[in-house]
Amino acid sequence: MSRWKMLPAELHPQVHQLIVRLRRLKDHGELDVFQLAAKTGYSARSWQRYLNGRSLPPRDAVEAMARVAGADPVRLLVLHEIAAERWAQGPVSAPGSSKERGQEPPAPATAGRQPSGRALRVGITAGAVALVLSVTASLLLAVRLADAHRRLADARAAAAAPATVSESLVPVVYSCRLEQSDGRWYAGLSRTSDAILAYTHVGPEVAEAQCLLRRAGVPPGDIDGVFGPKTQRAVQRIQTREGLVVDGVVGPHTWKALREVEPE
């Protein structure tokens, strides 16, 4: 289980409750932030901010976490909706502050005379400068948020698009050398049980998964070490058959099923 940092004290209790729930789902699924990034489309850095209380995760990220962890998304989304309302209200007052005790802060002492014209002009100028700075900061924030949304959309589109095979990629044909050890099947190409494999990945780990898919009676196409459409559909079929989360990604739970399942 992860050793979590203490959440910021100024978080509202209902925001705190949502983040603690997300942390438990992550620990229960034995996932790290890089595996979450591969399965949800949100970067590892984003998940670090969400799970440490520095940013409120968007609704889609919460729903994706529920899907990956195999949890009921309805309750989690209700928690997120309440937390979003509290987040918009800003941080809670620090314990012991005069506002929390119901006391109004002391009013500044007045000099007992009207401000001079020069002081009035200085005050107006300072107020105008503060307003301009505030508007500028708001515009910069809006531009940065729009740019972040655009880059996220581009990243998701790129992840969803099929990879283009370059001319330098030499086709490889792997041989499956199936053997059973300690109740688990291996194809002689990789003994991994936790590598995350997804669409467009290549290598011997993919070929190992393809061999095990074929042994389970779910043909993945050629044993070429390329995670293409046929392999993805085969992974989804075995996940459906074994009652797993159907996401087309080979993770620890899918590896366990592939190495232990009996062929149909």
Backbone as CSV, one residue per row, in Angstrom:
resi,resn,N_x,N_y,N_z,CA_x,CA_y,CA_z,C_x,C_y,C_z
1,MET,0.847,-1.201,0.000,0.000,0.000,0.000,0.881,1.249,0.000
2,SER,0.471,2.291,-0.737,1.238,3.523,-0.847,1.318,4.239,0.501
3,ARG,2.438,4.906,0.719,2.576,5.769,1.880,2.217,7.181,1.436
4,TRP,1.022,7.595,1.774,0.489,8.852,1.264,0.971,10.032,2.097
5,LYS,1.133,11.179,1.431,1.389,12.424,2.132,0.100,12.915,2.786
6,MET,0.261,13.672,3.874,-0.910,14.240,4.525,-1.539,15.275,3.606
7,LEU,-2.866,15.242,3.496,-3.567,16.196,2.641,-3.543,17.593,3.253
8,PRO,-3.625,18.655,2.435,-3.620,20.025,2.970,-4.736,20.240,3.989
9,ALA,-4.413,20.941,5.083,-5.374,21.150,6.167,-6.548,22.016,5.727
10,GLU,-6.339,22.854,4.690,-7.407,23.766,4.302,-8.452,23.116,3.387
11,LEU,-8.268,21.841,3.027,-9.272,21.171,2.189,-10.582,21.012,2.949
12,HIS,-11.696,21.229,2.245,-13.007,20.996,2.853,-13.157,19.498,3.135
13,PRO,-13.819,19.108,4.224,-13.956,17.683,4.563,-14.522,16.825,3.435
14,GLN,-15.448,17.382,2.635,-16.035,16.571,1.570,-15.081,16.419,0.389
15,VAL,-14.201,17.404,0.164,-13.133,17.245,-0.823,-12.139,16.207,-0.313
16,HIS,-11.813,16.306,0.973,-10.914,15.349,1.615,-11.454,13.918,1.462
17,GLN,-12.771,13.753,1.656,-13.395,12.432,1.562,-13.255,11.851,0.155
18,LEU,-13.455,12.690,-0.871,-13.323,12.217,-2.257,-11.903,11.743,-2.536
19,ILE,-10.904,12.525,-2.123,-9.511,12.189,-2.430,-9.101,10.912,-1.694
20,VAL,-9.528,10.774,-0.444,-9.225,9.544,0.305,-9.836,8.331,-0.395
21,ARG,-11.057,8.477,-0.925,-11.705,7.380,-1.639,-10.918,7.008,-2.903
22,LEU,-10.427,8.021,-3.646,-9.630,7.749,-4.845,-8.321,7.055,-4.481
23,ARG,-7.706,7.489,-3.364,-6.469,6.837,-2.927,-6.709,5.355,-2.616
24,ARG,-7.838,5.056,-1.956,-8.125,3.665,-1.616,-8.334,2.813,-2.864
25,LEU,-9.011,3.384,-3.874,-9.211,2.641,-5.117,-7.884,2.364,-5.803
26,LYS,-6.989,3.350,-5.778,-5.665,3.160,-6.393,-4.894,2.063,-5.661
27,ASP,-4.906,2.105,-4.317,-4.193,1.090,-3.548,-4.817,-0.294,-3.757
28,HIS,-6.151,-0.341,-3.796,-6.828,-1.630,-3.976,-6.479,-2.254,-5.329
29,GLY,-6.353,-1.422,-6.352,-5.999,-1.930,-7.670,-4.513,-2.144,-7.870
30,GLU,-3.704,-1.805,-6.827,-2.248,-1.952,-6.893,-1.680,-1.262,-8.135
31,LEU,-2.116,-0.021,-8.359,-1.693,0.747,-9.525,-0.783,1.886,-9.092
32,ASP,0.200,2.221,-9.933,0.940,3.453,-9.707,0.417,4.520,-10.672
33,VAL,0.920,5.748,-10.517,0.368,6.847,-11.323,0.645,6.652,-12.813
34,PHE,1.713,5.944,-13.162,2.005,5.725,-14.579,1.018,4.719,-15.178
35,GLN,0.644,3.722,-14.400,-0.380,2.781,-14.872,-1.735,3.474,-14.976
36,LEU,-2.041,4.355,-14.009,-3.284,5.132,-14.095,-3.290,5.994,-15.359
37,ALA,-2.144,6.598,-15.660,-2.066,7.443,-16.853,-2.338,6.632,-18.109
38,ALA,-1.774,5.415,-18.175,-1.962,4.575,-19.366,-3.407,4.130,-19.530
39,LYS,-4.115,3.961,-18.398,-5.472,3.421,-18.464,-6.548,4.487,-18.506
40,THR,-6.232,5.722,-18.100,-7.280,6.748,-18.009,-7.113,7.891,-18.992
41,GLY,-5.924,8.081,-19.563,-5.715,9.195,-20.476,-5.283,10.474,-19.791
42,TYR,-5.197,10.470,-18.466,-4.704,11.633,-17.721,-3.264,11.355,-17.295
43,SER,-2.403,12.354,-17.373,-0.977,12.155,-17.157,-0.678,11.767,-15.713
44,ALA,0.513,11.152,-15.540,0.937,10.782,-14.187,1.077,12.009,-13.299
45,ARG,1.579,13.118,-13.869,1.706,14.348,-13.079,0.335,14.854,-12.626
46,SER,-0.680,14.740,-13.495,-2.035,15.157,-13.113,-2.548,14.314,-11.953
47,TRP,-2.337,12.975,-12.036,-2.806,12.112,-10.950,-2.079,12.402,-9.658
48,GLN,-0.812,12.810,-9.714,-0.099,13.190,-8.489,-0.745,14.415,-7.849
49,ARG,-1.155,15.386,-8.689,-1.821,16.576,-8.145,-3.179,16.219,-7.555
50,TYR,-3.943,15.372,-8.282,-5.279,15.010,-7.795,-5.202,14.275,-6.453
51,LEU,-4.290,13.300,-6.357,-4.254,12.430,-5.179,-3.545,13.082,-3.997
52,ASN,-2.893,14.217,-4.229,-2.268,14.951,-3.126,-3.046,16.207,-2.760
53,GLY,-4.243,16.382,-3.353,-5.117,17.477,-2.951,-4.726,18.835,-3.493
54,ARG,-3.842,18.868,-4.507,-3.443,20.162,-5.060,-4.374,20.629,-6.173
55,SER,-5.086,19.701,-6.799,-6.062,20.035,-7.836,-7.259,19.103,-7.667
56,LEU,-8.435,19.620,-8.037,-9.632,18.777,-8.001,-9.700,17.986,-9.306
57,PRO,-9.754,16.651,-9.244,-9.819,15.872,-10.488,-11.114,16.155,-11.244
58,PRO,-11.059,16.243,-12.574,-12.292,16.436,-13.347,-13.188,15.204,-13.277
59,ARG,-14.443,15.409,-13.647,-15.430,14.318,-13.565,-14.991,13.111,-14.391
60,ASP,-14.448,13.360,-15.610,-14.041,12.248,-16.469,-12.938,11.420,-15.822
61,ALA,-12.009,12.088,-15.105,-10.925,11.361,-14.444,-11.467,10.478,-13.329
62,VAL,-12.437,10.998,-12.564,-13.045,10.210,-11.484,-13.776,9.004,-12.063
63,GLU,-14.512,9.218,-13.156,-15.239,8.114,-13.783,-14.274,7.069,-14.331
64,ALA,-13.148,7.529,-14.905,-12.148,6.602,-15.430,-11.515,5.785,-14.300
65,MET,-11.250,6.429,-13.145,-10.698,5.711,-11.989,-11.660,4.608,-11.546
66,ALA,-12.970,4.928,-11.490,-13.956,3.918,-11.088,-13.954,2.747,-12.064
67,ARG,-13.860,3.059,-13.357,-13.866,1.992,-14.369,-12.632,1.108,-14.228
68,VAL,-11.464,1.721,-14.058,-10.223,0.952,-13.960,-10.202,0.100,-12.691
69,ALA,-10.713,0.648,-11.572,-10.687,-0.072,-10.297,-11.864,-1.033,-10.143
70,GLY,-12.799,-1.032,-11.097,-13.951,-1.912,-11.005,-14.929,-1.515,-9.917
71,ALA,-14.992,-0.189,-9.620,-15.882,0.307,-8.569,-17.149,0.896,-9.180
72,ASP,-18.175,1.072,-8.328,-19.434,1.668,-8.756,-19.210,3.160,-9.002
73,PRO,-19.357,3.634,-10.249,-19.072,5.044,-10.520,-20.118,6.003,-9.966
74,VAL,-21.338,5.519,-9.704,-22.420,6.422,-9.312,-22.096,7.118,-7.990
75,ARG,-21.741,6.338,-6.964,-21.433,6.918,-5.662,-20.221,7.848,-5.755
76,LEU,-19.208,7.407,-6.551,-18.000,8.219,-6.677,-18.296,9.554,-7.357
77,LEU,-19.187,9.546,-8.354,-19.528,10.784,-9.056,-20.370,11.709,-8.183
78,VAL,-21.188,11.130,-7.300,-21.934,11.966,-6.353,-20.971,12.667,-5.402
79,LEU,-19.976,11.918,-4.902,-18.958,12.530,-4.045,-18.223,13.646,-4.790
80,HIS,-17.930,13.401,-6.082,-17.220,14.418,-6.864,-18.071,15.667,-7.043
81,GLU,-19.366,15.486,-7.294,-20.238,16.649,-7.490,-20.280,17.520,-6.230
82,ILE,-20.383,16.883,-5.062,-20.400,17.640,-3.808,-19.051,18.310,-3.573
83,ALA,-17.972,17.559,-3.842,-16.639,18.111,-3.635,-16.378,19.299,-4.557
84,ALA,-16.891,19.229,-5.806,-16.691,20.335,-6.751,-17.357,21.615,-6.234
85,GLU,-18.552,21.477,-5.625,-19.222,22.656,-5.069,-18.411,23.249,-3.924
86,ARG,-17.879,22.376,-3.069,-17.073,22.861,-1.943,-15.768,23.474,-2.417
87,TRP,-15.177,22.863,-3.448,-13.904,23.377,-3.984,-14.095,24.796,-4.515
88,ALA,-15.241,25.037,-5.174,-15.501,26.355,-5.750,-15.651,27.425,-4.664
89,GLN,-16.001,27.010,-3.448,-16.168,27.960,-2.359,-14.838,28.392,-1.753
90,GLY,-13.756,27.748,-2.150,-12.450,28.125,-1.635,-12.100,27.322,-0.395
91,PRO,-10.849,27.470,0.111,-10.399,26.712,1.286,-11.157,27.120,2.537
92,VAL,-11.251,26.171,3.479,-11.909,26.475,4.750,-10.987,27.330,5.610
93,SER,-11.570,28.040,6.595,-10.777,28.892,7.471,-9.882,28.049,8.355
94,ALA,-8.718,28.577,8.641,-7.800,27.868,9.524,-8.385,27.800,10.923
95,PRO,-8.176,26.676,11.661,-8.717,26.562,13.013,-8.218,27.686,13.900
96,GLY,-9.129,28.243,14.701,-8.760,29.283,15.655,-8.790,30.667,15.096
97,SER,-9.152,30.834,13.785,-9.184,32.171,13.219,-10.377,32.931,13.770
98,SER,-10.298,34.259,13.725,-11.371,35.077,14.275,-12.662,34.877,13.517
99,LYS,-12.574,34.573,12.205,-13.783,34.366,11.413,-14.482,33.087,11.831
100,GLU,-13.656,31.997,12.131,-14.254,30.731,12.537,-14.908,30.855,13.896
101,ARG,-14.370,31.713,14.784,-14.958,31.879,16.113,-16.153,32.796,16.111
102,GLY,-16.527,33.297,14.918,-17.699,34.155,14.828,-17.408,35.605,15.150
103,GLN,-16.127,35.976,15.268,-15.776,37.348,15.578,-15.381,38.074,14.310
104,GLU,-15.806,39.301,14.182,-15.418,40.113,13.047,-14.024,40.675,13.288
105,PRO,-13.176,40.758,12.265,-11.856,41.358,12.462,-12.011,42.818,12.856
106,PRO,-11.091,43.306,13.687,-11.191,44.700,14.148,-11.112,45.674,12.988
107,ALA,-11.969,46.702,13.060,-11.978,47.721,12.012,-10.763,48.613,12.163
108,PRO,-10.167,49.029,11.072,-8.996,49.906,11.151,-9.370,51.245,11.780
109,ALA,-8.447,51.735,12.590,-8.684,53.031,13.262,-8.618,54.162,12.248
110,THR,-9.512,55.091,12.374,-9.514,56.252,11.478,-8.842,57.420,12.160
111,ALA,-8.331,58.291,11.377,-7.597,59.451,11.917,-8.532,60.544,12.375
112,GLY,-9.842,60.380,12.113,-10.796,61.381,12.567,-10.904,62.584,11.658
113,ARG,-10.348,62.480,10.435,-10.465,63.593,9.504,-10.537,63.042,8.082
114,GLN,-11.069,63.804,7.193,-11.231,63.389,5.806,-9.869,63.295,5.117
115,PRO,-9.671,62.297,4.239,-8.384,62.219,3.533,-8.192,63.409,2.607
116,SER,-6.962,63.764,2.439,-6.637,64.891,1.555,-6.832,64.483,0.106
117,GLY,-6.836,65.477,-0.806,-7.007,65.188,-2.225,-5.902,64.313,-2.767
118,ARG,-4.668,64.538,-2.290,-3.542,63.731,-2.767,-3.706,62.266,-2.348
119,ALA,-4.101,62.055,-1.079,-4.286,60.687,-0.596,-5.415,60.003,-1.358
120,LEU,-6.473,60.762,-1.683,-7.587,60.188,-2.422,-7.149,59.760,-3.816
121,ARG,-6.331,60.605,-4.463,-5.847,60.255,-5.802,-4.950,59.021,-5.758
122,VAL,-4.112,58.950,-4.746,-3.234,57.777,-4.613,-4.060,56.510,-4.419
123,GLY,-5.109,56.614,-3.595,-5.963,55.450,-3.365,-6.658,54.994,-4.637
124,ILE,-7.182,55.970,-5.411,-7.865,55.623,-6.666,-6.897,54.978,-7.647
125,THR,-5.695,55.530,-7.744,-4.689,54.975,-8.663,-4.313,53.555,-8.272
126,ALA,-4.105,53.350,-6.961,-3.744,52.005,-6.496,-4.861,51.002,-6.784
127,GLY,-6.112,51.446,-6.595,-7.232,50.565,-6.884,-7.316,50.211,-8.354
128,ALA,-7.076,51.206,-9.228,-7.113,50.950,-10.664,-6.024,49.969,-11.091
129,VAL,-4.810,50.150,-10.511,-3.707,49.241,-10.837,-4.033,47.818,-10.387
130,ALA,-4.594,47.701,-9.176,-4.958,46.369,-8.677,-6.007,45.709,-9.565
131,LEU,-6.969,46.498,-10.063,-8.008,45.957,-10.933,-7.418,45.459,-12.249
132,VAL,-6.509,46.266,-12.823,-5.874,45.868,-14.086,-5.071,44.583,-13.906
133,LEU,-4.318,44.496,-12.795,-3.527,43.294,-12.544,-4.426,42.069,-12.362
134,SER,-5.556,42.276,-11.670,-6.480,41.171,-11.443,-7.076,40.671,-12.759
135,VAL,-7.494,41.607,-13.623,-8.059,41.221,-14.921,-7.015,40.516,-15.778
136,THR,-5.776,41.035,-15.770,-4.704,40.424,-16.553,-4.432,38.998,-16.092
137,ALA,-4.377,38.818,-14.760,-4.140,37.476,-14.225,-5.260,36.521,-14.615
138,SER,-6.506,37.013,-14.593,-7.640,36.161,-14.966,-7.562,35.756,-16.440
139,LEU,-7.185,36.718,-17.304,-7.067,36.401,-18.727,-5.961,35.385,-18.982
140,LEU,-4.811,35.561,-18.295,-3.713,34.611,-18.461,-4.123,33.212,-18.009
141,LEU,-4.856,33.153,-16.893,-5.319,31.852,-16.404,-6.266,31.198,-17.397
142,ALA,-7.179,31.991,-17.976,-8.118,31.443,-18.955,-7.391,30.910,-20.179
143,VAL,-6.355,31.654,-20.638,-5.584,31.222,-21.805,-4.852,29.916,-21.498
144,ARG,-4.259,29.836,-20.289,-3.531,28.621,-19.928,-4.458,27.420,-19.809
145,LEU,-5.642,27.636,-19.235,-6.603,26.539,-19.130,-7.052,26.057,-20.506
146,ALA,-7.314,27.006,-21.408,-7.725,26.628,-22.764,-6.628,25.840,-23.466
147,ASP,-5.364,26.281,-23.260,-4.245,25.580,-23.880,-4.091,24.181,-23.298
148,ALA,-4.290,24.062,-21.978,-4.188,22.745,-21.340,-5.256,21.797,-21.874
149,HIS,-6.496,22.304,-22.020,-7.577,21.471,-22.562,-7.268,21.038,-23.998
150,ARG,-6.705,21.976,-24.787,-6.375,21.646,-26.166,-5.302,20.562,-26.233
151,ARG,-4.250,20.700,-25.390,-3.186,19.703,-25.408,-3.687,18.340,-24.936
152,LEU,-4.588,18.331,-23.948,-5.158,17.070,-23.484,-5.982,16.410,-24.578
153,ALA,-6.783,17.207,-25.300,-7.587,16.659,-26.393,-6.697,16.088,-27.500
154,ASP,-5.580,16.804,-27.805,-4.656,16.309,-28.823,-4.024,14.984,-28.389
155,ALA,-3.661,14.913,-27.087,-3.025,13.698,-26.582,-3.981,12.517,-26.647
156,ARG,-5.267,12.772,-26.290,-6.248,11.682,-26.352,-6.486,11.238,-27.790
157,ALA,-6.539,12.198,-28.710,-6.750,11.848,-30.116,-5.587,11.030,-30.653
158,ALA,-4.361,11.425,-30.242,-3.183,10.691,-30.700,-3.155,9.284,-30.133
159,ALA,-3.595,9.149,-28.863,-3.602,7.823,-28.236,-4.640,6.918,-28.888
160,ALA,-5.760,7.519,-29.337,-6.831,6.709,-29.918,-6.551,6.331,-31.367
161,ALA,-5.680,7.081,-32.059,-5.426,6.828,-33.478,-4.470,5.651,-33.643
162,PRO,-4.666,4.826,-34.675,-3.746,3.712,-34.905,-2.345,4.218,-35.206
163,ALA,-1.340,3.469,-34.723,0.049,3.872,-34.966,0.414,3.604,-36.415
164,THR,1.275,4.434,-36.967,1.767,4.255,-38.322,3.065,3.464,-38.282
165,VAL,3.108,2.348,-38.954,4.306,1.526,-38.957,5.324,2.145,-39.903
166,SER,6.505,2.436,-39.389,7.533,3.072,-40.210,8.229,2.023,-41.073
167,GLU,8.924,2.515,-42.095,9.623,1.606,-42.994,10.787,0.915,-42.301
168,SER,11.286,1.525,-41.199,12.425,0.946,-40.494,12.029,-0.196,-39.572
169,LEU,10.731,-0.416,-39.378,10.270,-1.481,-38.492,10.337,-2.815,-39.235
170,VAL,11.217,-3.706,-38.742,11.393,-5.009,-39.381,10.422,-6.000,-38.753
171,PRO,9.576,-6.670,-39.569,8.623,-7.636,-39.004,9.347,-8.766,-38.263
172,VAL,8.811,-9.177,-37.139,9.384,-10.252,-36.333,8.305,-11.297,-36.105
173,VAL,8.682,-12.566,-36.236,7.761,-13.658,-35.945,8.306,-14.399,-34.726
174,TYR,7.505,-14.455,-33.662,7.927,-15.107,-32.423,7.377,-16.525,-32.367
175,SER,8.104,-17.388,-31.659,7.658,-18.768,-31.458,7.170,-18.924,-30.028
176,CYS,6.041,-19.609,-29.875,5.469,-19.852,-28.554,5.993,-21.174,-28.010
177,ARG,6.701,-21.129,-26.896,7.200,-22.341,-26.246,6.472,-22.479,-24.910
178,LEU,5.267,-23.005,-24.973,4.399,-23.043,-23.799,4.874,-24.072,-22.786
179,GLU,4.883,-23.668,-21.538,5.187,-24.576,-20.435,4.458,-24.081,-19.196
180,GLN,4.154,-25.003,-18.295,3.428,-24.659,-17.074,4.364,-24.787,-15.885
181,SER,4.319,-23.776,-15.009,5.159,-23.765,-13.819,4.378,-23.158,-12.665
182,ASP,4.283,-23.902,-11.565,3.551,-23.441,-10.370,2.112,-23.047,-10.709
183,GLY,1.489,-23.813,-11.596,0.094,-23.552,-11.926,-0.107,-22.412,-12.906
184,ARG,0.966,-21.865,-13.470,0.837,-20.754,-14.418,1.513,-21.124,-15.733
185,TRP,0.979,-20.566,-16.819,1.503,-20.849,-18.152,2.451,-19.742,-18.601
186,TYR,3.516,-20.148,-19.277,4.488,-19.218,-19.830,4.803,-19.641,-21.260
187,ALA,5.113,-18.652,-22.107,5.379,-18.945,-23.517,6.846,-18.779,-23.875
188,GLY,7.708,-18.557,-22.876,9.140,-18.463,-23.125,9.612,-17.136,-23.664
189,LEU,8.752,-16.110,-23.664,9.142,-14.804,-24.206,9.247,-13.729,-23.126
190,SER,8.482,-13.869,-22.056,8.536,-12.938,-20.927,7.834,-13.591,-19.749
191,ARG,8.358,-13.352,-18.559,7.731,-13.895,-17.349,7.049,-12.800,-16.541
192,THR,6.785,-11.675,-17.184,6.164,-10.563,-16.473,4.742,-10.904,-16.032
193,SER,4.333,-10.272,-14.948,2.952,-10.418,-14.485,2.305,-9.074,-14.201
194,ASP,3.048,-7.990,-14.456,2.489,-6.662,-14.147,2.783,-5.595,-15.196
195,ALA,3.445,-5.966,-16.299,3.717,-4.969,-17.346,2.397,-4.491,-17.955
196,ILE,2.289,-3.197,-18.192,1.086,-2.623,-18.793,1.265,-2.577,-20.309
197,LEU,0.412,-3.300,-21.025,0.464,-3.334,-22.487,-0.825,-2.749,-23.035
198,ALA,-0.698,-1.856,-24.018,-1.864,-1.212,-24.606,-1.665,-1.106,-26.110
199,TYR,-2.691,-0.606,-26.776,-2.694,-0.474,-28.234,-1.462,0.281,-28.717
200,THR,-0.799,-0.249,-29.751,0.415,0.262,-30.419,1.703,-0.143,-29.712
201,HIS,1.657,-0.833,-28.553,2.890,-1.296,-27.927,3.484,-2.441,-28.734
202,VAL,4.803,-2.559,-28.687,5.485,-3.632,-29.408,6.529,-4.255,-28.484
203,GLY,6.926,-5.498,-28.811,7.989,-6.142,-28.054,7.650,-7.558,-27.651
204,PRO,8.598,-8.241,-27.008,8.389,-9.641,-26.619,7.284,-9.811,-25.581
205,GLU,7.047,-8.788,-24.738,5.950,-8.898,-23.762,4.606,-9.013,-24.488
206,VAL,4.455,-8.243,-25.580,3.229,-8.340,-26.372,3.115,-9.731,-26.995
207,ALA,4.240,-10.246,-27.507,4.227,-11.590,-28.106,3.872,-12.640,-27.047
208,GLU,4.362,-12.481,-25.810,4.005,-13.400,-24.726,2.491,-13.402,-24.504
209,ALA,1.904,-12.214,-24.456,0.452,-12.108,-24.268,-0.289,-12.737,-25.451
210,GLN,0.225,-12.544,-26.669,-0.421,-13.128,-27.846,-0.399,-14.655,-27.785
211,CYS,0.722,-15.220,-27.335,0.804,-16.672,-27.204,-0.217,-17.186,-26.190
212,LEU,-0.333,-16.486,-25.069,-1.266,-16.926,-24.027,-2.716,-16.739,-24.468
213,LEU,-2.976,-15.701,-25.250,-4.325,-15.520,-25.803,-4.685,-16.677,-26.733
214,ARG,-3.735,-17.054,-27.584,-3.996,-18.172,-28.495,-4.219,-19.464,-27.706
215,ARG,-3.422,-19.699,-26.639,-3.597,-20.894,-25.818,-4.980,-20.921,-25.166
216,ALA,-5.509,-19.726,-24.789,-6.808,-19.626,-24.131,-7.968,-19.773,-25.114
217,GLY,-7.659,-19.915,-26.409,-8.724,-20.079,-27.393,-9.262,-18.770,-27.931
218,VAL,-8.470,-17.691,-27.789,-8.890,-16.381,-28.290,-7.801,-15.904,-29.256
219,PRO,-7.911,-16.205,-30.550,-6.841,-15.887,-31.500,-6.566,-14.381,-31.584
220,PRO,-5.284,-13.980,-31.430,-4.939,-12.564,-31.528,-4.358,-12.159,-32.876
221,GLY,-4.383,-13.072,-33.856,-3.719,-12.811,-35.123,-2.316,-13.379,-35.080
222,ASP,-1.407,-12.796,-35.855,-0.020,-13.273,-35.894,0.677,-13.015,-34.565
223,ILE,1.611,-13.911,-34.224,2.443,-13.714,-33.029,3.630,-12.863,-33.451
224,ASP,3.387,-11.563,-33.589,4.405,-10.662,-34.131,4.880,-9.620,-33.125
225,GLY,4.362,-9.654,-31.897,4.790,-8.693,-30.887,4.260,-7.297,-31.097
226,VAL,3.244,-7.130,-31.933,2.659,-5.813,-32.202,1.224,-5.798,-31.651
227,PHE,0.948,-4.893,-30.747,-0.382,-4.783,-30.119,-1.282,-3.992,-31.069
228,GLY,-1.883,-4.727,-32.017,-2.741,-4.107,-33.014,-4.215,-4.351,-32.718
229,PRO,-5.091,-4.060,-33.704,-6.543,-4.206,-33.485,-6.975,-5.623,-33.139
230,LYS,-6.395,-6.642,-33.812,-6.792,-8.025,-33.531,-6.411,-8.421,-32.112
231,THR,-5.217,-8.023,-31.697,-4.788,-8.331,-30.328,-5.676,-7.615,-29.323
232,GLN,-6.021,-6.356,-29.599,-6.874,-5.602,-28.666,-8.246,-6.268,-28.531
233,ARG,-8.827,-6.704,-29.658,-10.134,-7.367,-29.590,-10.040,-8.684,-28.819
234,ALA,-8.932,-9.415,-29.003,-8.757,-10.671,-28.274,-8.646,-10.413,-26.767
235,VAL,-7.929,-9.361,-26.383,-7.814,-9.005,-24.958,-9.188,-8.667,-24.388
236,GLN,-9.985,-7.918,-25.130,-11.321,-7.559,-24.658,-12.202,-8.804,-24.499
237,ARG,-12.040,-9.767,-25.402,-12.843,-10.996,-25.305,-12.482,-11.798,-24.057
238,ILE,-11.176,-11.930,-23.768,-10.782,-12.693,-22.581,-11.186,-11.949,-21.321
239,GLN,-11.146,-10.608,-21.340,-11.585,-9.835,-20.175,-13.087,-10.018,-19.932
240,THR,-13.850,-10.036,-21.004,-15.297,-10.273,-20.873,-15.564,-11.677,-20.333
241,ARG,-14.847,-12.641,-20.856,-15.046,-14.034,-20.448,-14.686,-14.269,-18.991
242,GLU,-13.669,-13.554,-18.494,-13.209,-13.753,-17.120,-13.812,-12.762,-16.135
243,GLY,-14.737,-11.905,-16.591,-15.398,-10.972,-15.684,-14.508,-9.831,-15.230
244,LEU,-13.548,-9.416,-16.060,-12.647,-8.313,-15.721,-13.160,-7.011,-16.321
245,VAL,-12.513,-5.914,-15.950,-12.818,-4.625,-16.578,-12.410,-4.710,-18.042
246,VAL,-13.329,-4.434,-18.937,-13.070,-4.572,-20.378,-12.547,-3.247,-20.912
247,ASP,-11.213,-3.114,-20.920,-10.599,-1.881,-21.407,-9.580,-2.131,-22.519
248,GLY,-9.362,-3.412,-22.874,-8.416,-3.713,-23.942,-6.970,-3.483,-23.566
249,VAL,-6.677,-3.326,-22.284,-5.319,-3.098,-21.788,-4.909,-4.301,-20.948
250,VAL,-3.704,-4.816,-21.188,-3.205,-5.947,-20.406,-2.491,-5.411,-19.178
251,GLY,-3.081,-5.617,-18.014,-2.489,-5.239,-16.743,-2.366,-6.453,-15.840
252,PRO,-2.090,-6.243,-14.533,-1.872,-7.379,-13.618,-3.021,-8.380,-13.595
253,HIS,-4.280,-7.894,-13.571,-5.415,-8.812,-13.499,-5.561,-9.635,-14.786
254,THR,-5.337,-8.981,-15.931,-5.438,-9.711,-17.202,-4.291,-10.700,-17.348
255,TRP,-3.073,-10.310,-16.906,-1.949,-11.259,-16.936,-2.283,-12.502,-16.108
256,LYS,-2.856,-12.294,-14.926,-3.195,-13.428,-14.053,-4.178,-14.373,-14.751
257,ALA,-5.188,-13.772,-15.404,-6.157,-14.598,-16.113,-5.498,-15.355,-17.262
258,LEU,-4.647,-14.684,-18.025,-4.003,-15.328,-19.169,-3.111,-16.488,-18.730
259,ARG,-2.464,-16.333,-17.595,-1.521,-17.376,-17.172,-2.222,-18.540,-16.455
260,GLU,-3.472,-18.338,-16.034,-4.148,-19.385,-15.270,-5.385,-19.958,-15.957
261,VAL,-5.937,-19.246,-16.950,-7.205,-19.664,-17.534,-7.048,-20.969,-18.307
262,GLU,-8.111,-21.743,-18.316,-8.143,-22.968,-19.107,-8.751,-22.665,-20.464
263,PRO,-8.239,-23.209,-21.536,-8.783,-22.929,-22.871,-10.190,-23.472,-23.029
264,GLU,-10.992,-22.760,-23.825,-12.360,-23.220,-24.100,-12.361,-24.091,-25.356
